[in-house]
Amino acid sequence: MSEQIIKVTASGVRIDKFLADSELDISRSSIVTLIESGNILVNDKKINKKFKLSVGDIIKIDIPEPVPYEAKAEDISLDIIYEDDDLLVVNKQKGMVVHPAPGNYEGTLVNALLFHCKDSLSGINGVMRPGIVHRIDKDTSGLLIVAKNDFSHTFLAEQIKEHSFTREYEAVVFGNLKEENGTVDAPIGRNPNDRKKMCITPKNSKNAVTHYSVICRYKGYTHIKCILETGRTHQIRVHMASLGHPVSGDLIYGVKNEKVDFTGQCLHARKIGFIHPKTGNYMEFTSDLPDYFQKFLSKLKNISK
């Protein structure tokens, strides 16, 4: 167990916000858990998350050692588009987390893959993310590739690094884009004020490029195609929001209280293409738009008549 001592130099701030905004690498939800378990004390007394600090208060934080975790196999149905001895192409449903993480240790794509593939998954990303070459968000549906061995994983990851890996998405964004197509070239990094968010920033960021084009226009919305040149966390969502046209249903970067009733984030990984690590042949796969996406488009067509 590690211990942190902090002397407070400001008054009137809630302890959970104060610690979340500090240089400690702890999420706000983890801070609340530590407070509730008595691992965070103020002046050697237990407090609650709403406790407001005063100048001179002494915060004592005991952070328990992490409990080793290894992802477990679960019999969960998978929509496998393609499979051979080296890789799989999986069509992930919306709402499924790709790999285990705090708060999501079960029901993930990795849990399902471990049941389906047994020991045939690359180990480069460790016991929490076996086989995972790239990720898509929990509320994004669509295609991603899984490596069955380390050679395939390294070969595919190199294509992503060199931007030769095809990744094409479709999305419905809020509002009407002025141009028929365009490119957003803006670096993305962690939001300094909220660790759960990403943002466009020149500091501690990586270059990010998204090409977009209009598929169809509706009243108040635009159906678009996005081609990723890079693959940063939340890239399409952050880039489109930066244009003033966030992805419809995006609860983090989107418009609150959208007038049209939606079924959640409308973003689908429609196509991927890559050179096979063993055969050297280029392979490309396309996924049909899922029901939630098609129903939303039908609704937009009706209100646009």
Secondary structure, 3 states (H helix, E strand, C coil): CEEEEEECCCCCCEHHHHHHCCCCCCCHHHHHHHHHCCCEEECCEECCCCCECCCCCEEEEEECCCCCCCCCCCCCCCCEEEECCCEEEEEECCCCCCCCECCECCCCHHHHHHHHHCCCCCCCCCCCCCCECCCCCCCCEEEEEEECCHHHHHHHHHHHHCCCCEEEEEEEEECCCCCCEEEEECCEEECCCCCCCEEECCCCEECCEEEEEEEEEECCEEEEEEEECCCCCCHHHHHHHHCCCCECCCCCCCCCCCCCCCCCCCEEEEEEEEECCCCCCEEEEECCCCHHHHHHHHHHHHHCC
